[in-house]
């Protein structure tokens, strides 16, 4: 029972950190990095190769610098994503829509310039 209490205490003290990772080129890269991060005591991490984002649930005593150092030891580079980039924030839909529209306008404009 003590282990369960300790486990739930660690979970409640964890915070979510998202890292932009550069240098990954395949699924093996993301699995390698995920394995490296998960070897850190107090860390639970997933790495998405398609977005090149590492999502890390870490104890409060583990710094972003510690995580970035582990990423570099695995052969990649990382920096923390800002709150503005986090799609799980309540403001995300309002921030995402203009970006998609802006990209669509650029795509249409560039596509018709040569014709």
DOSEMI-123558 format. One record per residue: x, y, z of N, C-alpha, C in turn; residue number from 1. Coordinates in nm, 3 decimals. Atoms other than C-alpha are relative to their C-alpha. Layout:
! DOSEMI-123558
X / Y / Z / X / Y / Z / X / Y / Z / NUM .
...
END
This chain:
! DOSEMI-123558
0.082 / -0.120 / 0.000 / 0.000 / 0.000 / 0.000 / 0.086 / 0.125 / 0.000 / 1 .
-0.089 / -0.114 / -0.002 / 0.290 / 0.234 / 0.069 / 0.050 / 0.034 / -0.139 / 2 .
-0.047 / -0.025 / 0.137 / 0.418 / 0.189 / -0.288 / -0.105 / 0.071 / -0.083 / 3 .
0.109 / -0.064 / 0.074 / 0.077 / 0.286 / -0.425 / -0.010 / 0.146 / 0.039 / 4 .
0.008 / -0.138 / -0.048 / 0.069 / 0.599 / -0.209 / 0.117 / 0.082 / -0.054 / 5 .
-0.117 / -0.071 / 0.052 / 0.422 / 0.694 / -0.314 / -0.014 / 0.024 / -0.149 / 6 .
0.018 / -0.014 / 0.144 / 0.340 / 0.631 / -0.679 / -0.099 / 0.110 / -0.033 / 7 .
0.099 / -0.102 / 0.029 / 0.031 / 0.849 / -0.669 / 0.049 / 0.137 / 0.044 / 8 .
-0.058 / -0.128 / -0.040 / 0.224 / 1.120 / -0.482 / 0.095 / 0.051 / -0.107 / 9 .
-0.091 / -0.040 / 0.108 / 0.492 / 1.121 / -0.756 / -0.079 / 0.051 / -0.120 / 10 .
0.081 / -0.040 / 0.114 / 0.222 / 1.145 / -1.024 / -0.060 / 0.138 / 0.022 / 11 .
0.063 / -0.129 / -0.027 / 0.052 / 1.439 / -0.853 / 0.102 / 0.113 / -0.001 / 12 .
-0.104 / -0.103 / -0.002 / 0.386 / 1.622 / -0.829 / 0.067 / 0.016 / -0.137 / 13 .
-0.062 / -0.008 / 0.132 / 0.477 / 1.565 / -1.194 / -0.056 / 0.119 / -0.076 / 14 .
0.046 / -0.107 / 0.089 / 0.455 / 1.841 / -1.450 / 0.031 / -0.042 / -0.143 / 15 .
-0.018 / 0.036 / 0.141 / 0.428 / 1.815 / -1.827 / 0.089 / 0.105 / -0.067 / 16 .
-0.094 / -0.085 / 0.073 / 0.711 / 1.955 / -2.036 / 0.001 / -0.050 / -0.143 / 17 .
-0.006 / 0.038 / 0.142 / 0.711 / 1.960 / -2.415 / 0.127 / 0.059 / -0.058 / 18 .
-0.126 / -0.042 / 0.060 / 1.038 / 1.978 / -2.604 / -0.006 / -0.013 / -0.151 / 19 .
-0.020 / 0.008 / 0.144 / 1.100 / 2.060 / -2.968 / 0.136 / -0.066 / -0.021 / 20 .
-0.124 / 0.076 / 0.021 / 1.361 / 1.809 / -3.084 / 0.043 / 0.013 / -0.145 / 21 .
-0.054 / -0.004 / 0.136 / 1.586 / 1.852 / -3.387 / 0.104 / -0.109 / -0.014 / 22 .
-0.101 / 0.101 / 0.029 / 1.807 / 1.595 / -3.553 / -0.057 / -0.140 / -0.017 / 23 .
0.061 / 0.132 / 0.019 / 1.561 / 1.304 / -3.556 / -0.046 / -0.013 / -0.145 / 24 .
0.043 / 0.019 / 0.138 / 1.492 / 1.152 / -3.896 / -0.087 / -0.123 / -0.023 / 25 .
0.078 / 0.122 / 0.019 / 1.308 / 0.825 / -3.833 / -0.058 / -0.049 / 0.132 / 26 .
0.062 / 0.058 / -0.119 / 1.108 / 0.615 / -3.592 / 0.102 / -0.056 / 0.097 / 27 .
-0.105 / 0.052 / -0.088 / 1.424 / 0.453 / -3.458 / 0.060 / 0.112 / 0.085 / 28 .
-0.052 / -0.116 / -0.073 / 1.549 / 0.799 / -3.360 / -0.093 / 0.034 / 0.117 / 29 .
0.095 / -0.037 / -0.105 / 1.232 / 0.875 / -3.165 / -0.003 / -0.107 / 0.110 / 30 .
-0.003 / 0.107 / -0.101 / 1.242 / 0.534 / -2.991 / 0.127 / 0.007 / 0.084 / 31 .
-0.127 / -0.012 / -0.073 / 1.608 / 0.584 / -2.899 / -0.008 / 0.113 / 0.102 / 32 .
0.010 / -0.114 / -0.090 / 1.536 / 0.925 / -2.750 / -0.099 / -0.028 / 0.113 / 33 .
0.101 / 0.036 / -0.100 / 1.224 / 0.801 / -2.572 / 0.061 / -0.091 / 0.107 / 34 .
-0.067 / 0.091 / -0.093 / 1.429 / 0.521 / -2.415 / 0.097 / 0.075 / 0.091 / 35 .
-0.097 / -0.079 / -0.077 / 1.700 / 0.765 / -2.305 / -0.071 / 0.084 / 0.106 / 36 .
0.072 / -0.084 / -0.095 / 1.450 / 1.001 / -2.142 / -0.065 / -0.083 / 0.110 / 37 .
0.069 / 0.084 / -0.098 / 1.260 / 0.719 / -1.970 / 0.094 / -0.067 / 0.099 / 38 .
-0.098 / 0.053 / -0.094 / 1.582 / 0.601 / -1.804 / 0.023 / 0.095 / 0.117 / 39 .
-0.015 / -0.098 / -0.108 / 1.576 / 0.918 / -1.592 / -0.106 / -0.030 / 0.105 / 40 .
0.093 / 0.027 / -0.109 / 1.420 / 0.844 / -1.254 / -0.097 / 0.117 / 0.016 / 41 .
0.101 / -0.104 / -0.015 / 1.093 / 1.035 / -1.223 / -0.050 / 0.058 / -0.131 / 42 .
0.040 / -0.050 / 0.132 / 1.040 / 1.078 / -1.598 / -0.081 / -0.107 / -0.073 / 43 .
0.076 / 0.083 / 0.092 / 0.777 / 0.932 / -1.828 / -0.013 / 0.082 / -0.128 / 44 .
-0.008 / -0.078 / 0.123 / 0.829 / 1.040 / -2.188 / -0.050 / -0.076 / -0.121 / 45 .
0.033 / 0.052 / 0.132 / 0.689 / 0.987 / -2.536 / 0.058 / 0.097 / -0.101 / 46 .
-0.059 / -0.084 / 0.105 / 0.849 / 1.115 / -2.855 / -0.075 / -0.029 / -0.129 / 47 .
0.075 / 0.013 / 0.125 / 0.648 / 1.178 / -3.171 / 0.088 / 0.045 / -0.116 / 48 .
-0.088 / -0.033 / 0.113 / 0.862 / 1.161 / -3.484 / -0.067 / 0.093 / -0.099 / 49 .
0.068 / -0.083 / 0.100 / 0.595 / 1.325 / -3.701 / -0.002 / 0.148 / 0.039 / 50 .
0.000 / -0.140 / -0.044 / 0.584 / 1.643 / -3.489 / 0.136 / 0.042 / 0.055 / 51 .
-0.131 / -0.024 / -0.060 / 0.938 / 1.609 / -3.350 / -0.013 / 0.067 / 0.138 / 52 .
0.025 / -0.052 / -0.134 / 0.800 / 1.679 / -3.002 / 0.013 / -0.113 / 0.101 / 53 .
-0.008 / 0.092 / -0.113 / 0.898 / 1.500 / -2.683 / -0.094 / 0.054 / 0.107 / 54 .
0.091 / -0.037 / -0.107 / 0.622 / 1.508 / -2.423 / 0.047 / -0.074 / 0.124 / 55 .
-0.062 / 0.058 / -0.118 / 0.768 / 1.452 / -2.078 / -0.080 / 0.036 / 0.124 / 56 .
0.056 / -0.020 / -0.132 / 0.595 / 1.407 / -1.745 / 0.114 / -0.023 / 0.097 / 57 .
-0.118 / 0.007 / -0.085 / 0.866 / 1.481 / -1.490 / -0.029 / 0.056 / 0.138 / 58 .
0.008 / -0.056 / -0.135 / 0.899 / 1.538 / -1.119 / 0.046 / 0.145 / -0.005 / 59 .
-0.034 / -0.142 / -0.004 / 0.934 / 1.903 / -1.021 / 0.149 / 0.026 / 0.023 / 60 .
-0.143 / -0.021 / -0.025 / 1.298 / 1.853 / -0.920 / 0.085 / -0.028 / -0.124 / 61 .
-0.072 / 0.025 / 0.126 / 1.394 / 1.759 / -1.279 / -0.018 / 0.123 / -0.088 / 62 .
0.007 / -0.124 / 0.077 / 1.481 / 2.068 / -1.480 / -0.008 / -0.026 / -0.150 / 63 .
0.002 / 0.006 / 0.146 / 1.427 / 2.138 / -1.848 / 0.143 / -0.018 / -0.051 / 64 .
-0.141 / 0.014 / 0.039 / 1.806 / 2.171 / -1.871 / 0.046 / -0.145 / 0.012 / 65 .
-0.035 / 0.141 / -0.016 / 1.841 / 1.815 / -1.737 / -0.053 / -0.082 / -0.117 / 66 .
0.061 / 0.073 / 0.111 / 1.603 / 1.689 / -2.004 / 0.071 / 0.030 / -0.132 / 67 .
-0.070 / -0.038 / 0.123 / 1.775 / 1.884 / -2.282 / 0.139 / -0.064 / -0.006 / 68 .
-0.131 / 0.065 / -0.006 / 2.110 / 1.744 / -2.167 / -0.012 / -0.148 / -0.038 / 69 .
0.021 / 0.141 / 0.035 / 1.973 / 1.389 / -2.191 / -0.026 / -0.015 / -0.150 / 70 .
0.026 / 0.002 / 0.144 / 1.847 / 1.466 / -2.542 / 0.132 / 0.015 / -0.077 / 71 .
-0.129 / -0.021 / 0.067 / 2.193 / 1.593 / -2.641 / 0.089 / -0.123 / 0.014 / 72 .
-0.079 / 0.122 / -0.018 / 2.356 / 1.281 / -2.493 / -0.046 / -0.110 / -0.096 / 73 .
0.053 / 0.098 / 0.096 / 2.130 / 1.079 / -2.724 / 0.034 / 0.038 / -0.144 / 74 .
-0.043 / -0.041 / 0.134 / 2.264 / 1.277 / -3.022 / -0.093 / 0.098 / -0.070 / 75 .
0.096 / -0.093 / 0.060 / 1.984 / 1.531 / -3.078 / 0.007 / 0.132 / 0.076 / 76 .
0.008 / -0.129 / -0.070 / 1.903 / 1.887 / -2.974 / -0.145 / 0.026 / 0.038 / 77 .
0.137 / -0.028 / -0.044 / 1.602 / 2.014 / -2.782 / -0.007 / 0.135 / 0.069 / 78 .
0.030 / -0.119 / -0.079 / 1.446 / 2.326 / -2.642 / -0.147 / -0.007 / 0.038 / 79 .
0.137 / 0.006 / -0.050 / 1.131 / 2.375 / -2.441 / -0.094 / 0.077 / -0.092 / 80 .
0.104 / -0.070 / 0.075 / 0.816 / 2.462 / -2.634 / -0.061 / 0.105 / 0.091 / 81 .
0.063 / -0.105 / -0.079 / 0.654 / 2.785 / -2.521 / -0.148 / -0.032 / 0.019 / 82 .
0.143 / 0.022 / -0.026 / 0.299 / 2.797 / -2.382 / -0.081 / 0.032 / -0.124 / 83 .
0.072 / -0.038 / 0.121 / 0.187 / 2.968 / -2.704 / -0.004 / -0.113 / -0.102 / 84 .
-0.006 / 0.110 / 0.096 / 0.292 / 2.659 / -2.901 / -0.079 / -0.121 / 0.047 / 85 .
0.066 / 0.117 / -0.059 / 0.108 / 2.418 / -2.669 / -0.145 / -0.007 / -0.043 / 86 .
0.136 / 0.013 / 0.051 / -0.210 / 2.296 / -2.841 / -0.098 / -0.044 / 0.107 / 87 .
0.091 / 0.042 / -0.105 / -0.350 / 2.170 / -2.511 / -0.048 / 0.118 / 0.083 / 88 .
0.045 / -0.116 / -0.074 / -0.394 / 2.525 / -2.383 / -0.140 / 0.040 / -0.046 / 89 .
0.137 / -0.038 / 0.037 / -0.748 / 2.668 / -2.379 / -0.006 / 0.095 / -0.119 / 90 .
0.000 / -0.098 / 0.108 / -0.649 / 2.939 / -2.629 / 0.046 / -0.060 / -0.134 / 91 .
-0.059 / 0.060 / 0.119 / -0.507 / 2.692 / -2.884 / -0.084 / 0.014 / -0.126 / 92 .
0.074 / -0.011 / 0.125 / -0.797 / 2.689 / -3.136 / 0.005 / 0.140 / -0.059 / 93 .
-0.005 / -0.136 / 0.051 / -0.795 / 3.067 / -3.165 / 0.137 / 0.031 / -0.060 / 94 .
-0.134 / -0.025 / 0.050 / -0.417 / 3.067 / -3.216 / 0.031 / -0.087 / -0.121 / 95 .
-0.030 / 0.092 / 0.109 / -0.414 / 2.770 / -3.454 / -0.067 / 0.041 / -0.129 / 96 .
0.075 / -0.032 / 0.120 / -0.682 / 2.886 / -3.700 / 0.067 / 0.104 / -0.088 / 97 .
-0.066 / -0.097 / 0.088 / -0.508 / 3.203 / -3.823 / 0.127 / -0.056 / -0.063 / 98 .
-0.123 / 0.057 / 0.054 / -0.186 / 3.009 / -3.868 / -0.031 / -0.090 / -0.120 / 99 .
0.039 / 0.087 / 0.110 / -0.359 / 2.751 / -4.087 / -0.047 / 0.083 / -0.118 / 100 .
0.047 / -0.088 / 0.107 / -0.533 / 3.024 / -4.288 / 0.117 / 0.071 / -0.066 / 101 .
-0.116 / -0.069 / 0.054 / -0.207 / 3.213 / -4.327 / 0.081 / -0.093 / -0.089 / 102 .
-0.075 / 0.096 / 0.082 / -0.032 / 2.900 / -4.452 / -0.073 / -0.031 / -0.130 / 103 .
0.078 / 0.028 / 0.121 / -0.315 / 2.829 / -4.697 / 0.011 / 0.115 / -0.099 / 104 .
-0.012 / -0.117 / 0.088 / -0.299 / 3.183 / -4.836 / 0.138 / 0.002 / -0.064 / 105 .
-0.136 / 0.002 / 0.056 / 0.078 / 3.155 / -4.878 / 0.012 / -0.109 / -0.106 / 106 .
-0.008 / 0.111 / 0.093 / 0.040 / 2.817 / -5.050 / -0.069 / 0.036 / -0.131 / 107 .
0.074 / -0.039 / 0.120 / -0.222 / 2.952 / -5.294 / 0.075 / 0.108 / -0.075 / 108 .
-0.072 / -0.110 / 0.063 / -0.023 / 3.269 / -5.359 / 0.126 / -0.049 / -0.071 / 109 .
-0.124 / 0.052 / 0.060 / 0.305 / 3.087 / -5.424 / -0.033 / -0.092 / -0.117 / 110 .
0.039 / 0.093 / 0.106 / 0.126 / 2.823 / -5.635 / -0.043 / 0.070 / -0.127 / 111 .
0.048 / -0.072 / 0.118 / -0.019 / 3.086 / -5.871 / 0.098 / 0.103 / -0.055 / 112 .
-0.095 / -0.101 / 0.047 / 0.283 / 3.310 / -5.904 / 0.071 / -0.043 / -0.128 / 113 .
-0.075 / 0.045 / 0.117 / 0.453 / 3.093 / -6.165 / -0.087 / -0.015 / -0.125 / 114 .
0.088 / 0.032 / 0.111 / 0.144 / 3.042 / -6.383 / -0.051 / 0.116 / -0.070 / 115 .
END
